[in-house]
Amino acid sequence: MHDSRIRLWIYQHFAGTGRAPSPVEIAAHFGLTPDHVERALHRLQAERDALVLIPGGPYIWMAEPFSAVPTSFLVRSGTRQWWGNCIWDGLAILALLGVDGAVSTACPVSGQPLVVSVVDGAVVAAPGVVHFAVAARDWWRDIGFT
Amino acid sequence: MLLFRSEDNVRAWCGQRHLTPGEIFDPPRLWPLARAWYDDRLEPDWRRRTVVQRQAILDAAGFRGSFWRLIDS
């Protein structure tokens, strides 16, 4: 089993269901052992920079722009929903899937709900301001903070 | 990359963390970057773009200047 097929299926699973598949689910889909899949996931992280695993385990944390864990950026399109890793990734999910929708978050300081909507392929309602705290060359130094 | 109600709230958030504010801009400006950065992720033969390719995307989306440099020029 080529790692590329596993990577693509992880993305398709995120896109279709809003969540990451577990190693057991991946193994069942491809007729592999979970051990084989876990090694593939570690290779995809370490050698191809294709995803981020939860530290110390074989479970997917991020396959950018998707997050496997709930975050402050809920992305909705119709009845479908996903978690984005940040406001950039939230918008990127809608762009990647080619769907209209909205990214819902809240101001970290005031708690005010903020919703950025995409209609007909463009951002139409956009309250608030985006803040990039980390300069580009340091984005991958601590991807969780970034 | 977070969304705040106002620039004052960005400064308050940074002050609480002893951080210097980074780059602040309106959400629509992020859209071209959101569209381009991950547009290859559902391709079967995906490979992470090189740093030169990623820099080109940032430049094309209008994110220029030292803050947005992935590499030294």
Backbone of each chain as ProteinMPNN parsed JSONL, in Angstrom:
{"seq_chain_A": "MHDSRIRLWIYQHFAGTGRAPSPVEIAAHFGLTPDHVERALHRLQAERDALVLIPGGPYIWMAEPFSAVPTSFLVRSGTRQWWGNCIWDGLAILALLGVDGAVSTACPVSGQPLVVSVVDGAVVAAPGVVHFAVAARDWWRDIGFT", "coords_chain_A": {"N_chain_A": [[0.844, -1.199, 0.0], [0.664, 2.053, -1.008], [1.817, 5.008, 0.545], [0.734, 7.381, -0.375], [-1.859, 6.817, -1.217], [-3.129, 6.28, 1.179], [-2.858, 8.783, 2.407], [-4.436, 10.385, 0.693], [-6.937, 9.206, 1.074], [-7.42, 9.79, 3.75], [-7.787, 12.567, 3.591], [-10.055, 12.624, 1.941], [-11.824, 11.399, 3.645], [-11.946, 13.224, 5.777], [-13.082, 15.363, 4.317], [-15.544, 14.328, 3.572], [-16.796, 13.485, 5.939], [-16.125, 15.16, 8.043], [-14.434, 14.433, 10.05], [-11.405, 12.856, 11.286], [-10.189, 9.692, 10.124], [-9.66, 6.766, 12.123], [-6.666, 4.832, 12.881], [-7.469, 2.142, 12.817], [-9.783, 2.247, 11.265], [-8.721, 3.122, 8.849], [-7.079, 0.965, 8.286], [-9.003, -1.061, 7.974], [-10.331, -0.155, 5.712], [-8.404, -0.4, 3.701], [-7.637, -3.014, 3.924], [-5.475, -3.634, 5.557], [-3.141, -4.117, 8.309], [-3.6, -2.574, 11.523], [-1.131, -1.918, 12.637], [0.554, -1.674, 10.415], [-0.64, 0.547, 9.232], [-0.225, 2.492, 11.199], [2.541, 2.807, 11.071], [2.697, 3.851, 8.507], [1.352, 6.275, 8.867], [3.102, 7.609, 10.583], [5.263, 7.825, 8.851], [4.141, 9.508, 6.919], [3.908, 11.811, 8.386], [6.582, 12.346, 9.218], [8.269, 12.095, 6.976], [7.011, 13.195, 4.774], [5.672, 15.38, 5.607], [2.946, 15.572, 5.657], [0.838, 15.397, 7.378], [-0.174, 15.94, 10.819], [0.412, 14.238, 13.753], [-1.193, 13.405, 16.873], [0.812, 14.202, 19.607], [2.959, 11.601, 20.624], [1.314, 9.536, 19.898], [-0.595, 7.455, 17.54], [-2.615, 8.816, 16.325], [-4.472, 11.018, 14.215], [-4.005, 14.475, 14.274], [-3.962, 16.905, 12.818], [-4.72, 17.42, 9.417], [-3.85, 19.512, 7.399], [-6.024, 21.74, 5.741], [-7.673, 20.741, 7.749], [-8.832, 19.96, 11.071], [-8.624, 17.38, 13.45], [-9.547, 17.51, 15.969], [-11.906, 19.27, 18.049], [-12.005, 22.767, 17.564], [-11.595, 26.362, 17.852], [-12.731, 27.158, 15.531], [-15.3, 26.603, 13.766], [-16.535, 25.201, 10.896], [-19.06, 25.47, 8.535], [-21.226, 24.147, 6.049], [-24.203, 24.108, 4.664], [-25.639, 21.22, 5.926], [-23.316, 20.094, 6.613], [-20.225, 19.886, 8.463], [-17.023, 20.955, 9.694], [-13.838, 21.131, 11.425], [-11.606, 23.782, 11.589], [-8.103, 24.652, 11.766], [-7.425, 27.243, 12.296], [-8.373, 30.667, 11.549], [-7.582, 31.086, 8.928], [-7.313, 28.422, 7.981], [-9.931, 27.589, 8.338], [-11.379, 29.085, 6.427], [-10.017, 28.069, 4.268], [-10.874, 25.427, 4.117], [-13.491, 25.646, 3.107], [-12.802, 26.719, 0.644], [-11.192, 24.688, -0.461], [-13.023, 22.623, -0.747], [-14.784, 23.781, -2.408], [-17.21, 24.985, -1.749], [-19.92, 27.041, -0.579], [-20.34, 28.68, 2.59], [-19.752, 29.083, 6.108], [-17.487, 30.331, 8.568], [-17.339, 29.994, 11.945], [-16.474, 31.649, 14.901], [-15.129, 33.103, 17.904], [-14.304, 36.232, 19.356], [-11.216, 36.158, 20.963], [-10.745, 37.8, 23.15], [-13.002, 39.449, 23.811], [-15.075, 37.675, 23.543], [-17.103, 37.95, 21.764], [-19.266, 36.591, 19.361], [-18.172, 35.754, 16.09], [-18.629, 35.611, 12.662], [-17.601, 34.556, 9.576], [-18.605, 34.684, 6.346], [-18.944, 32.854, 3.307], [-20.089, 33.295, 0.141], [-21.229, 32.4, -3.026], [-18.609, 31.879, -3.712], [-17.025, 33.887, -2.575], [-15.846, 35.998, 0.076], [-18.278, 37.472, 1.986], [-19.512, 38.519, 4.291], [-17.865, 39.926, 6.829], [-16.859, 40.384, 9.768], [-14.696, 41.943, 12.232], [-11.085, 41.552, 12.766], [-8.272, 39.943, 11.318], [-5.553, 38.369, 12.885], [-2.22, 37.66, 12.542], [0.035, 36.24, 14.499], [2.526, 35.13, 14.359], [5.498, 35.289, 12.532], [6.065, 34.422, 9.082], [8.307, 32.736, 8.585], [8.511, 31.301, 10.871], [6.294, 29.706, 11.153], [6.079, 26.913, 11.302], [7.461, 26.235, 13.516], [6.175, 25.916, 15.95], [3.499, 24.469, 15.465], [1.056, 24.123, 16.654], [0.639, 26.438, 18.224], [0.852, 28.405, 16.252]], "CA_chain_A": [[0.0, 0.0, 0.0], [1.449, 3.279, -1.103], [1.388, 6.007, 1.524], [-0.056, 8.428, -1.029], [-3.279, 6.425, -1.227], [-3.624, 6.473, 2.546], [-2.98, 10.232, 2.621], [-5.593, 10.897, -0.038], [-8.186, 8.72, 1.688], [-7.607, 10.579, 4.975], [-8.379, 13.844, 3.185], [-11.418, 12.381, 1.461], [-12.625, 11.098, 4.836], [-12.194, 14.525, 6.409], [-13.988, 16.161, 3.49], [-16.871, 13.732, 3.534], [-17.417, 13.237, 7.249], [-15.766, 16.181, 9.017], [-13.533, 13.936, 11.09], [-10.299, 12.015, 10.828], [-10.343, 8.256, 10.359], [-8.694, 6.172, 13.057], [-5.818, 3.829, 12.218], [-8.244, 0.913, 12.595], [-10.67, 2.492, 10.121], [-7.883, 3.135, 7.643], [-6.662, -0.419, 8.056], [-10.143, -1.818, 7.461], [-10.634, 0.298, 4.347], [-7.403, -0.88, 2.741], [-7.287, -4.408, 4.159], [-4.141, -3.665, 6.162], [-3.16, -4.202, 9.765], [-3.419, -1.262, 12.166], [0.299, -1.654, 12.823], [1.051, -1.188, 9.122], [-1.163, 1.905, 9.044], [0.436, 3.413, 12.127], [3.859, 3.114, 10.509], [2.476, 4.743, 7.363], [1.001, 7.609, 9.379], [4.34, 8.235, 11.075], [6.052, 8.224, 7.673], [3.496, 10.667, 6.295], [4.249, 12.978, 9.195], [8.011, 12.621, 9.331], [8.989, 12.134, 5.704], [6.334, 13.962, 3.728], [5.087, 16.586, 6.175], [1.607, 15.549, 5.082], [-0.145, 15.51, 8.442], [0.39, 16.06, 12.161], [-0.187, 13.278, 14.679], [-1.216, 13.804, 18.283], [2.129, 13.81, 20.123], [3.056, 10.355, 21.37], [0.349, 8.52, 19.493], [-0.768, 7.252, 16.1], [-3.888, 9.41, 15.901], [-4.31, 12.25, 13.434], [-4.381, 15.745, 14.899], [-4.273, 17.826, 11.726], [-4.331, 17.254, 8.022], [-4.18, 20.9, 7.061], [-6.532, 22.675, 6.748], [-8.627, 20.122, 8.665], [-8.435, 19.545, 12.416], [-9.355, 16.208, 13.944], [-10.099, 17.826, 17.293], [-12.67, 20.517, 18.023], [-11.208, 23.991, 17.702], [-12.4, 27.592, 17.917], [-13.128, 27.528, 14.169], [-16.287, 25.654, 13.237], [-16.835, 25.49, 9.489], [-20.328, 24.851, 8.155], [-21.787, 24.343, 4.719], [-25.439, 23.335, 4.75], [-25.663, 20.371, 7.12], [-21.977, 19.531, 6.824], [-19.359, 20.727, 9.274], [-15.631, 20.558, 9.886], [-13.073, 22.016, 12.303], [-10.386, 24.338, 11.014], [-7.069, 24.889, 12.771], [-7.332, 28.687, 12.531], [-9.298, 31.331, 10.627], [-7.076, 30.804, 7.575], [-7.677, 27.06, 7.61], [-11.385, 27.501, 8.241], [-11.745, 29.554, 5.088], [-9.401, 27.184, 3.27], [-11.713, 24.23, 3.965], [-14.551, 25.991, 2.154], [-12.193, 26.892, -0.673], [-10.73, 23.395, -0.954], [-14.182, 21.811, -1.124], [-15.544, 24.508, -3.415], [-18.573, 25.166, -1.267], [-20.23, 28.203, 0.237], [-20.563, 28.329, 3.988], [-19.333, 30.089, 7.077], [-16.577, 29.96, 9.646], [-17.805, 30.609, 13.186], [-15.516, 31.675, 15.987], [-15.447, 34.18, 18.84], [-13.14, 37.034, 19.694], [-10.595, 35.575, 22.157], [-10.71, 38.759, 24.252], [-14.345, 39.895, 24.207], [-16.035, 36.577, 23.462], [-18.152, 38.227, 20.792], [-19.291, 35.667, 18.215], [-17.78, 36.323, 14.805], [-18.901, 34.664, 11.579], [-17.149, 34.983, 8.248], [-19.4, 33.913, 5.392], [-18.531, 32.752, 1.905], [-21.256, 33.114, -0.727], [-20.823, 32.47, -4.442], [-17.163, 31.815, -3.841], [-16.333, 35.083, -2.104], [-16.157, 36.408, 1.447], [-19.254, 38.554, 1.882], [-19.761, 39.144, 5.585], [-16.569, 39.726, 7.454], [-16.594, 41.245, 10.923], [-13.464, 41.737, 12.961], [-9.781, 41.634, 12.109], [-7.41, 38.763, 11.398], [-4.222, 38.643, 13.435], [-1.155, 36.655, 12.43], [0.986, 36.565, 15.563], [3.83, 34.524, 14.097], [6.041, 35.581, 11.206], [5.967, 33.255, 8.202], [9.442, 31.792, 8.663], [8.397, 30.533, 12.121], [4.978, 29.079, 11.257], [6.124, 25.481, 11.614], [8.268, 26.016, 14.73], [5.206, 25.385, 16.923], [2.305, 24.569, 14.619], [-0.129, 24.23, 17.503], [0.446, 27.848, 18.573], [0.611, 29.147, 15.021]], "C_chain_A": [[0.876, 1.245, 0.0], [0.906, 4.319, -0.121], [0.513, 7.086, 0.901], [-1.545, 8.09, -1.036], [-3.902, 6.604, 0.152], [-3.83, 7.96, 2.815], [-4.236, 10.777, 1.951], [-6.893, 10.459, 0.624], [-8.476, 9.449, 2.996], [-8.272, 11.914, 4.629], [-9.814, 13.665, 2.706], [-12.346, 12.097, 2.634], [-12.954, 12.376, 5.595], [-13.249, 15.295, 5.623], [-15.415, 15.632, 3.575], [-17.575, 13.649, 4.869], [-17.141, 14.326, 8.275], [-14.833, 15.69, 10.099], [-12.439, 13.072, 10.468], [-10.67, 10.547, 11.006], [-9.303, 7.791, 11.373], [-7.796, 5.211, 12.297], [-6.584, 2.536, 11.932], [-9.186, 1.081, 11.394], [-9.891, 2.502, 8.81], [-7.475, 1.72, 7.281], [-7.798, -1.233, 7.444], [-10.445, -1.443, 6.019], [-9.689, -0.319, 3.329], [-7.041, -2.351, 2.932], [-5.882, -4.574, 4.704], [-4.268, -3.928, 7.661], [-3.032, -2.8, 10.342], [-1.948, -0.915, 12.362], [0.925, -1.095, 11.542], [0.619, 0.271, 8.921], [-0.459, 2.894, 9.965], [1.835, 3.775, 11.627], [3.724, 4.069, 9.32], [2.15, 6.163, 7.833], [2.244, 8.328, 9.899], [5.237, 8.645, 9.91], [5.456, 9.47, 7.023], [3.785, 11.946, 7.077], [5.729, 13.327, 9.061], [8.685, 12.839, 7.988], [8.332, 13.047, 4.688], [5.65, 15.208, 4.261], [3.633, 16.725, 5.745], [0.512, 15.687, 6.128], [0.595, 15.637, 9.772], [-0.348, 15.084, 13.05], [-0.228, 13.869, 16.082], [0.083, 13.321, 18.919], [2.068, 12.517, 20.946], [2.122, 9.259, 20.918], [0.224, 8.401, 17.99], [-2.002, 7.956, 15.539], [-3.664, 10.756, 15.227], [-4.817, 13.442, 14.237], [-4.821, 16.729, 13.812], [-3.887, 17.194, 10.393], [-4.759, 18.587, 7.403], [-4.956, 21.0, 5.748], [-7.474, 22.061, 7.782], [-7.995, 19.874, 10.034], [-9.28, 18.352, 12.821], [-9.976, 16.464, 15.311], [-10.899, 19.121, 17.198], [-11.769, 21.716, 18.305], [-12.152, 25.182, 17.842], [-12.933, 27.998, 16.551], [-14.004, 26.438, 13.56], [-16.684, 26.105, 11.834], [-18.122, 24.75, 9.127], [-20.638, 25.148, 6.699], [-23.032, 23.48, 4.658], [-25.444, 22.533, 6.045], [-24.295, 19.78, 7.439], [-21.151, 20.463, 7.712], [-17.992, 20.083, 9.475], [-15.03, 21.492, 10.935], [-11.832, 22.489, 11.549], [-9.381, 24.63, 12.118], [-6.947, 26.361, 13.145], [-8.289, 29.342, 11.53], [-8.879, 31.094, 9.177], [-7.537, 29.413, 7.139], [-9.193, 26.898, 7.492], [-11.871, 27.943, 6.87], [-11.205, 28.617, 4.013], [-10.203, 25.898, 3.078], [-12.83, 24.502, 2.957], [-13.984, 26.119, 0.738], [-11.799, 25.552, -1.275], [-11.899, 22.557, -1.459], [-15.064, 22.509, -2.145], [-16.991, 24.717, -3.036], [-18.71, 26.514, -0.566], [-20.476, 27.747, 1.666], [-20.087, 29.441, 4.888], [-18.373, 29.48, 8.077], [-17.016, 30.736, 10.884], [-16.723, 30.515, 14.243], [-15.992, 32.727, 16.979], [-14.172, 34.932, 19.129], [-12.52, 36.477, 20.979], [-10.632, 36.494, 23.377], [-12.114, 39.095, 24.737], [-15.357, 38.763, 24.249], [-17.138, 36.802, 22.455], [-18.115, 37.21, 19.658], [-18.964, 36.402, 16.921], [-17.969, 35.248, 13.739], [-18.442, 35.276, 10.265], [-17.833, 34.079, 7.232], [-18.803, 33.972, 3.992], [-19.772, 32.418, 1.079], [-20.808, 33.322, -2.172], [-19.309, 32.596, -4.583], [-16.412, 33.056, -3.42], [-16.729, 35.376, -0.663], [-17.095, 37.603, 1.393], [-19.533, 39.252, 3.204], [-18.547, 38.879, 6.447], [-16.352, 40.702, 8.599], [-15.201, 40.997, 11.471], [-12.208, 41.906, 12.138], [-9.027, 40.335, 12.339], [-6.075, 39.19, 11.988], [-3.321, 37.431, 13.233], [-0.093, 37.034, 13.455], [2.405, 36.149, 15.213], [4.27, 34.842, 12.675], [6.167, 34.285, 10.396], [7.093, 32.258, 8.397], [9.352, 30.915, 9.911], [7.079, 29.774, 12.241], [5.036, 27.627, 11.722], [6.989, 25.171, 12.829], [7.39, 25.416, 15.829], [3.85, 25.501, 16.254], [1.036, 24.671, 15.458], [-0.416, 25.675, 17.881], [0.122, 28.663, 17.325], [-0.834, 29.009, 14.601]], "O_chain_A": [[1.708, 1.452, 0.884], [-0.306, 4.484, 0.021], [-0.356, 7.644, 1.571], [-2.389, 8.973, -0.881], [-5.051, 7.025, 0.278], [-4.849, 8.357, 3.38], [-5.002, 11.528, 2.555], [-7.838, 11.241, 0.726], [-9.636, 9.702, 3.323], [-9.212, 12.335, 5.302], [-10.687, 14.47, 3.033], [-13.51, 12.499, 2.627], [-14.094, 12.59, 6.006], [-14.201, 15.818, 6.203], [-16.372, 16.404, 3.642], [-18.802, 13.73, 4.938], [-17.848, 14.414, 9.279], [-14.47, 16.459, 10.989], [-12.524, 12.629, 9.323], [-11.39, 10.2, 11.942], [-8.211, 8.351, 11.465], [-8.126, 4.813, 11.18], [-6.359, 1.905, 10.899], [-9.358, 0.153, 10.604], [-10.341, 1.965, 7.798], [-7.518, 1.326, 6.115], [-7.583, -2.003, 6.508], [-10.773, -2.302, 5.201], [-10.103, -0.711, 2.238], [-6.223, -2.885, 2.182], [-5.181, -5.527, 4.365], [-5.371, -3.955, 8.205], [-2.421, -1.929, 9.723], [-1.564, 0.25, 12.263], [1.724, -0.16, 11.587], [1.41, 1.113, 8.498], [-0.135, 4.007, 9.553], [2.262, 4.923, 11.749], [4.535, 4.98, 9.15], [2.627, 7.136, 7.251], [2.41, 9.527, 9.673], [5.896, 9.683, 9.966], [6.185, 10.379, 6.624], [3.893, 13.027, 6.499], [6.078, 14.482, 8.817], [9.578, 13.678, 7.871], [9.01, 13.615, 3.832], [5.112, 16.005, 3.493], [3.143, 17.827, 5.5], [-0.618, 16.053, 5.803], [1.813, 15.469, 9.847], [-1.578, 15.088, 13.106], [0.589, 14.718, 16.437], [0.427, 12.146, 18.788], [1.234, 12.369, 21.839], [2.127, 8.166, 21.485], [0.857, 9.149, 17.245], [-2.387, 7.711, 14.395], [-2.788, 11.528, 15.616], [-5.912, 13.415, 14.8], [-5.906, 17.306, 13.88], [-2.861, 16.526, 10.274], [-5.892, 18.746, 6.948], [-4.564, 20.395, 4.751], [-8.023, 22.786, 8.613], [-6.797, 19.615, 10.148], [-10.485, 18.309, 12.573], [-10.841, 15.708, 15.754], [-10.603, 19.974, 16.362], [-10.894, 21.673, 19.17], [-13.367, 25.013, 17.938], [-13.527, 29.068, 16.415], [-13.521, 25.494, 12.935], [-17.112, 27.24, 11.624], [-18.254, 23.553, 9.383], [-20.359, 26.231, 6.185], [-22.935, 22.254, 4.605], [-25.275, 23.09, 7.129], [-24.139, 19.053, 8.42], [-21.355, 21.677, 7.712], [-17.831, 18.863, 9.434], [-15.625, 22.509, 11.29], [-11.108, 21.692, 10.952], [-9.76, 24.831, 13.272], [-6.416, 26.686, 14.207], [-8.941, 28.646, 10.752], [-9.728, 30.922, 8.302], [-8.089, 29.25, 6.05], [-9.677, 26.151, 6.641], [-12.673, 27.26, 6.233], [-11.844, 28.397, 2.984], [-10.209, 25.336, 1.983], [-13.083, 23.692, 2.065], [-14.603, 25.687, -0.234], [-12.041, 25.302, -2.455], [-11.786, 21.865, -2.471], [-15.988, 21.904, -2.689], [-17.888, 24.639, -3.876], [-17.741, 27.053, -0.032], [-20.782, 26.582, 1.919], [-20.024, 30.601, 4.482], [-18.432, 28.291, 8.39], [-17.061, 31.966, 10.88], [-16.131, 29.458, 14.461], [-17.13, 33.189, 16.9], [-13.087, 34.352, 19.147], [-13.219, 36.334, 21.983], [-10.558, 36.022, 24.511], [-12.39, 39.034, 25.935], [-16.385, 38.874, 24.917], [-18.017, 35.955, 22.295], [-17.064, 36.986, 19.057], [-19.42, 37.522, 16.691], [-17.52, 34.113, 13.901], [-18.851, 36.377, 9.898], [-17.66, 32.86, 7.254], [-18.246, 34.982, 3.563], [-20.418, 31.391, 1.291], [-20.109, 34.283, -2.495], [-18.801, 33.313, -5.446], [-15.28, 33.271, -3.855], [-17.832, 35.033, -0.238], [-16.752, 38.636, 0.818], [-19.766, 40.461, 3.226], [-18.238, 37.729, 6.759], [-15.721, 41.743, 8.412], [-14.597, 39.958, 11.203], [-12.243, 42.339, 10.986], [-9.124, 39.714, 13.397], [-5.533, 40.238, 11.636], [-3.621, 36.328, 13.691], [0.6, 38.038, 13.293], [3.371, 36.734, 15.703], [3.499, 34.682, 11.728], [6.35, 33.203, 10.953], [6.856, 31.05, 8.377], [10.039, 29.897, 10.003], [6.767, 29.249, 13.31], [4.155, 27.164, 12.446], [7.231, 24.007, 13.147], [7.818, 24.515, 16.55], [3.135, 26.486, 16.436], [0.045, 25.249, 15.012], [-1.569, 26.104, 17.867], [-0.772, 29.509, 17.341], [-1.235, 29.566, 13.58]]}, "seq_chain_B": "MLLFRSEDNVRAWCGQRHLTPGEIFDPPRLWPLARAWYDDRLEPDWRRRTVVQRQAILDAAGFRGSFWRLIDS", "coords_chain_B": {"N_chain_B": [[-3.495, 31.889, 13.856], [-5.864, 34.082, 14.445], [-9.213, 35.423, 14.859], [-10.307, 38.573, 15.723], [-12.428, 40.934, 17.479], [-11.658, 43.571, 17.249], [-8.859, 45.803, 16.549], [-7.937, 46.836, 18.934], [-8.526, 44.775, 20.669], [-6.795, 42.826, 19.723], [-4.362, 43.966, 20.488], [-4.695, 43.916, 23.25], [-4.806, 41.17, 23.729], [-2.267, 40.381, 22.881], [-0.745, 41.867, 24.69], [-1.346, 40.601, 27.095], [0.101, 38.344, 26.771], [2.661, 39.116, 26.512], [3.548, 39.67, 23.939], [4.554, 41.048, 20.824], [2.333, 42.646, 18.649], [1.506, 41.029, 15.55], [0.782, 40.798, 12.216], [-2.064, 42.546, 11.1], [-5.236, 42.482, 9.625], [-8.118, 42.856, 7.414], [-10.685, 40.322, 7.146], [-11.507, 39.615, 4.38], [-9.169, 39.903, 2.904], [-7.752, 37.668, 3.416], [-8.85, 35.654, 1.936], [-7.969, 35.091, -0.811], [-5.518, 33.868, -0.247], [-6.324, 31.706, 1.328], [-7.656, 30.266, -0.59], [-5.651, 29.513, -2.373], [-3.55, 28.261, -0.985], [-3.962, 25.63, -0.054], [-4.902, 24.265, -2.235], [-4.156, 21.997, -3.542], [-4.498, 19.745, -2.04], [-6.282, 17.623, -2.301], [-5.377, 16.217, -4.38], [-4.227, 13.25, -5.956], [-1.462, 12.77, -6.276], [-0.171, 14.416, -4.489], [2.415, 16.462, -3.236], [4.258, 18.125, -0.731], [4.526, 21.539, -1.284], [7.405, 23.278, -2.433], [9.495, 25.555, -0.601], [9.98, 27.77, -2.115], [7.85, 27.72, -3.925], [5.737, 28.075, -2.113], [6.321, 30.594, -1.144], [5.868, 32.059, -3.428], [3.108, 31.862, -3.654], [2.266, 33.308, -1.396], [3.276, 35.82, -2.123], [1.801, 36.294, -4.481], [-0.726, 36.518, -3.437], [-0.584, 38.882, -2.245], [0.765, 39.176, 0.114], [3.327, 40.54, 1.241], [6.653, 41.606, 2.208], [8.829, 41.661, 5.127], [7.682, 40.191, 7.234], [6.309, 38.202, 5.978], [8.101, 36.598, 4.76], [9.291, 33.469, 3.938], [11.73, 32.565, 3.411], [15.117, 33.752, 3.138], [15.688, 36.401, 0.948]], "CA_chain_B": [[-4.183, 32.948, 13.155], [-7.142, 34.224, 15.131], [-10.078, 36.525, 14.461], [-10.653, 39.407, 16.875], [-13.452, 41.932, 17.179], [-11.053, 44.868, 16.907], [-7.409, 45.89, 16.739], [-7.692, 47.021, 20.369], [-8.545, 43.46, 21.304], [-5.529, 42.173, 19.357], [-3.304, 44.511, 21.343], [-4.92, 43.415, 24.614], [-4.429, 39.734, 23.728], [-0.803, 40.316, 22.812], [-0.203, 42.388, 25.934], [-1.473, 39.567, 28.131], [1.093, 37.282, 26.498], [3.966, 39.772, 26.323], [3.892, 39.51, 22.533], [4.376, 42.194, 19.938], [1.362, 42.283, 17.6], [2.067, 40.684, 14.25], [0.104, 41.468, 11.109], [-3.497, 42.677, 11.327], [-5.908, 42.897, 8.382], [-9.522, 42.474, 7.312], [-10.846, 38.933, 6.676], [-11.528, 39.342, 2.928], [-7.811, 39.854, 2.346], [-7.228, 36.314, 3.624], [-9.521, 34.707, 1.061], [-7.127, 34.569, -1.905], [-4.504, 32.97, 0.306], [-7.024, 30.478, 1.726], [-7.999, 29.514, -1.803], [-4.484, 29.011, -3.098], [-2.525, 27.578, -0.185], [-4.238, 24.191, 0.098], [-5.751, 23.827, -3.345], [-3.653, 20.734, -4.104], [-4.518, 18.692, -1.013], [-7.1, 16.477, -2.706], [-4.768, 15.61, -5.563], [-3.636, 11.954, -5.586], [-0.001, 12.769, -6.262], [0.242, 15.591, -3.728], [3.665, 16.578, -2.487], [4.326, 19.459, -0.147], [5.173, 22.505, -2.159], [8.701, 23.773, -1.974], [9.407, 26.852, 0.053], [9.912, 28.778, -3.179], [6.468, 27.715, -4.419], [4.867, 28.661, -1.087], [6.58, 32.034, -1.124], [5.212, 32.63, -4.602], [1.679, 31.98, -3.337], [2.128, 34.46, -0.499], [3.506, 37.041, -2.909], [0.69, 36.498, -5.409], [-1.907, 36.899, -2.658], [-0.372, 40.232, -1.742], [1.392, 39.174, 1.437], [4.735, 40.849, 0.977], [7.346, 42.236, 3.328], [9.676, 40.739, 5.903], [6.867, 39.299, 8.062], [5.762, 37.127, 5.146], [9.185, 35.89, 4.088], [9.602, 32.123, 4.394], [13.155, 32.37, 3.171], [15.828, 34.985, 2.845], [15.682, 36.706, -0.482]], "C_chain_B": [[-5.611, 33.042, 13.689], [-7.917, 35.413, 14.566], [-10.519, 37.262, 15.72], [-11.717, 40.424, 16.468], [-12.823, 43.228, 16.695], [-9.54, 44.803, 17.095], [-7.073, 46.114, 18.209], [-7.655, 45.671, 21.081], [-7.303, 42.649, 20.934], [-4.42, 42.66, 20.294], [-3.462, 44.03, 22.783], [-4.464, 41.958, 24.731], [-2.908, 39.594, 23.709], [-0.178, 40.792, 24.119], [-0.262, 41.372, 27.057], [-0.395, 38.499, 27.988], [2.501, 37.841, 26.271], [4.478, 39.558, 24.903], [3.744, 40.852, 21.821], [3.347, 41.812, 18.875], [2.056, 42.012, 16.273], [1.409, 41.483, 13.151], [-1.407, 41.417, 11.334], [-4.149, 43.148, 10.025], [-7.342, 42.377, 8.369], [-9.665, 41.069, 6.718], [-10.867, 38.749, 5.157], [-10.14, 39.239, 2.302], [-7.228, 38.444, 2.454], [-7.75, 35.327, 2.584], [-8.655, 34.215, -0.105], [-6.046, 33.614, -1.419], [-5.137, 31.641, 0.711], [-7.35, 29.621, 0.509], [-6.78, 28.839, -2.414], [-3.617, 28.051, -2.288], [-2.718, 26.063, -0.151], [-4.944, 23.588, -1.119], [-5.302, 22.515, -3.986], [-3.854, 19.546, -3.169], [-5.365, 17.476, -1.379], [-6.575, 15.84, -3.99], [-4.05, 14.321, -5.167], [-2.12, 11.988, -5.451], [0.569, 13.958, -5.502], [1.643, 15.416, -3.141], [3.724, 17.983, -1.932], [5.087, 20.39, -1.082], [6.52, 22.928, -1.574], [8.506, 25.146, -1.341], [9.338, 27.971, -0.987], [8.49, 28.872, -3.735], [5.525, 28.37, -3.406], [5.072, 30.178, -0.999], [5.881, 32.719, -2.294], [3.709, 32.802, -4.359], [1.438, 33.169, -2.409], [2.27, 35.763, -1.276], [2.307, 37.351, -3.801], [-0.58, 36.941, -4.691], [-1.736, 38.266, -2.008], [0.246, 40.301, -0.363], [2.905, 39.306, 1.255], [5.34, 41.573, 2.177], [8.006, 41.195, 4.205], [8.85, 39.759, 6.736], [6.45, 38.063, 7.282], [6.843, 36.365, 4.396], [9.407, 34.53, 4.736], [11.098, 31.859, 4.314], [13.805, 33.727, 2.969], [15.861, 35.192, 1.342], [17.065, 36.492, -1.077]], "O_chain_B": [[-6.451, 32.185, 13.412], [-7.362, 36.282, 13.893], [-11.036, 36.659, 16.66], [-11.887, 40.735, 15.29], [-13.379, 43.909, 15.834], [-9.012, 43.878, 17.713], [-6.043, 45.64, 18.686], [-6.848, 45.458, 21.985], [-6.812, 41.868, 21.749], [-3.642, 41.864, 20.821], [-2.469, 43.766, 23.46], [-3.822, 41.57, 25.707], [-2.341, 38.782, 24.44], [0.791, 40.207, 24.603], [0.654, 41.283, 27.874], [-0.027, 37.835, 28.957], [3.413, 37.111, 25.884], [5.661, 39.302, 24.682], [2.905, 41.676, 22.186], [3.475, 40.756, 18.257], [3.04, 42.658, 15.915], [1.469, 42.713, 13.15], [-1.957, 40.381, 11.71], [-3.676, 44.094, 9.396], [-7.728, 41.561, 9.206], [-8.858, 40.668, 5.879], [-10.277, 37.782, 4.676], [-9.959, 38.566, 1.288], [-6.335, 38.069, 1.695], [-7.149, 34.273, 2.376], [-8.618, 33.011, -0.359], [-5.702, 32.657, -2.112], [-4.566, 30.577, 0.472], [-7.321, 28.393, 0.58], [-6.871, 27.718, -2.915], [-3.017, 27.132, -2.847], [-1.749, 25.307, -0.212], [-5.523, 22.506, -1.024], [-5.981, 21.982, -4.864], [-3.415, 18.44, -3.486], [-5.173, 16.402, -0.809], [-7.255, 15.021, -4.608], [-3.343, 14.292, -4.159], [-1.558, 11.302, -4.597], [1.65, 14.452, -5.823], [1.993, 14.356, -2.622], [3.29, 18.931, -2.587], [6.154, 20.053, -1.594], [6.716, 22.924, -0.359], [7.48, 25.799, -1.531], [8.705, 29.001, -0.755], [7.985, 29.967, -3.986], [4.628, 29.125, -3.782], [4.123, 30.938, -0.806], [5.367, 33.829, -2.157], [3.113, 33.78, -4.81], [0.507, 33.945, -2.621], [1.479, 36.691, -1.104], [1.849, 38.491, -3.88], [-1.409, 37.652, -5.26], [-2.628, 38.749, -1.31], [0.254, 41.359, 0.266], [3.636, 38.322, 1.135], [4.626, 42.083, 3.041], [7.774, 39.996, 4.049], [9.265, 38.616, 6.927], [6.259, 36.994, 7.862], [6.543, 35.578, 3.498], [9.678, 34.442, 5.933], [11.647, 31.04, 5.051], [13.139, 34.718, 2.67], [16.043, 34.248, 0.574], [17.26, 36.697, -2.275]]}, "name": "protein", "num_of_chains": 2, "seq": "MHDSRIRLWIYQHFAGTGRAPSPVEIAAHFGLTPDHVERALHRLQAERDALVLIPGGPYIWMAEPFSAVPTSFLVRSGTRQWWGNCIWDGLAILALLGVDGAVSTACPVSGQPLVVSVVDGAVVAAPGVVHFAVAARDWWRDIGFTMLLFRSEDNVRAWCGQRHLTPGEIFDPPRLWPLARAWYDDRLEPDWRRRTVVQRQAILDAAGFRGSFWRLIDS"}
